[in-house]
Amino acid sequence: MEVSQITESTQVQPVEMIYADFNGSAPLAREVKNYLLKRIEDGPFANPNSIHRVGRKTLMGMEKAREICAEKLGAKSNQIIFNSGSTEGIATIFHSLIQRAKEKGKDFLIISGIEHSAVYNTFNYYLNNGFEGKVLPTSEDGVICLDTLKKWLAEYGDRLALVSVMAANNETGVIQPFKEIAKACSECEVPYFSDTTQLLGKYPFNFQESGIDYAVLSGHKIGAMTGTGFVLAKDPMTLKPLLIGGGQERGLRGGTQNYLGYETIAVALNAIPTKMDKFIELAQKRTNFEKEIKKTFPQVKIIGEGAPRLPSTTYISYPGIHGQAVQIELESRNIFVSTSSACSDNNPQTSRVLKEMKIDDSIGRGVIRISLSLCSSQNAYGKILEGLKDSYLKLSKVAAYS
């Protein structure tokens, strides 16, 4: 099969499409598209580790991208270690801190129950390999219990290798009190890693002011190229390379760098402040959307409604109506949503995150996640509202006869 045939067969026709799965992955930002078209035309292309002139020029471009990323996130450029994305970053951070913990005889981990699978599965891997750990409980609105964390910090502090609590949840959009968590961990001299994958680019963030020790970013969540990202480390020298390779990224991440991809992260991050004024507008539109759908269908449940949330995310359920059925109905209208995390969208069961929030199956199996962005079309919520009303009305009639 020719490459052109592959592309043609997989393209979605852009006919009034409403894309509402930005928490899963963002399409390339307009600024990134424009940058790439010119960049690919003009070059340069070389191994950024080569010492000849073209290599040095390529390296300079990559380092400029690092500086821009650092500036936009309130970090120092040497605190950014480029990689393939958040999953690799999470593995690197756990690997690094656990290796150092072993050297000091520490053998305990704390995470929250609402972590992304990339954190949760890594945690379980180490539990099966000599470590002990505890999972923080959450409220019904999906916020971790800070008092319990403080209690466990006092109880297990001498044994703790790290605490891992995400900044914003990928399913619910609920924002955790990450600054308070960072302060509590710092007072007990325990490293704090926060999965900031969903927060960055959707909510104001300053790494230095946050107090977080380690954070991560995936380029595809903010409109940069897929397969790119970085670790933010307060003290990069506490990291150990997961990929040894040839000593790239100051010996902290081997492998020839994806310099084009890293440049697109800088372009995407650089464009975000120009759209920040849309945050309030987006949050207001979401509020109006949720009020209207609950007015029409009072039994509808907004997950995390009472907690601080990303302005772009609504996690909604009509009890007794299957979320995948709603998703299919909306897709027939060219509206694309998710039923939970994109990593588990094909699983019709109540998600682990919702179980941690004590959400029962009648609600948990009915959820759909609507996640927009600062660059979504002005009428996106209106179209989704219309489609959702029709879908719920149709499917509730079917459910009544089943």
FENLIN-V841131 format. One line per field, one symbol per residue. ss: DSSP state (2 for helix, 1 for strand, 0 for the rest). phi: phi as a letter, one per 30 degrees, with the letter a starting at -180 (. if undefined). psi: psi as a letter, one per 20 degrees, with the letter a starting at -180 (. if undefined). Layout:
ss = ???
phi = ???
psi = ???
This chain:
ss = 002222222200000001101000000002222222222222000000000022222222222222222222200022211110022222222222222222200001111100002222222222200001111101000001022222222222222111110001000001100222222222200001110000010010002222000111112220000000111110022200000000002220000000222222222222222220022222222222222222220001110000001000111111000022222222200011010002220000000222220000222200111110000000022222222222222222222200
phi = .deddddddcdcddchdccbbdddacdededdedddeddddcidbaddcdcdedddddddddddddddedddcibcdddccdackddddddddeeddddddedcicbbbbbcdcddedddddededddbjccabcddbddcicdddddeddddddcedcddacbbddbddddidcddddddddddddchcdccbdcedddibaeabedddiddbbbbceddcjcddiblaccbebedddbddcdhcidhhicadjeddddddddddddddddedcdddedddddddedddddddddbeddccdiedcdbedcbbcbbceicdddddedddddciccbccadedbdccddddeeddddiddddcddcdbccbcbdcdddceddddedddedddddddddddcc
psi = pqhhhgghiiqppmnlpoollhhgqprpqghgggggggghgharproiiqirghghhgghgghhggggggghjlrqhiipoqbiahgggggggggghhghghhjkqkqqprrijqqhhgghgghghhjliqrrqpprrrijkpqohhgghghghhjgiiphrpopqgpphghjppqmhghgggggghjlppoppojghgpiiqppogghhiqhprqqphiijjaqqjqarpppgnhiiqpphogcjjrlkjiorppqmhgghhhgggghhighijhiigggghghgggghgghhghnhiqpopjhjrpqpiippoqpopipphhggggghhijkporricqhikhjojrpqhghhhjkprhhghijqqpooarijqqhjghggggghgghghgghhgghhi.
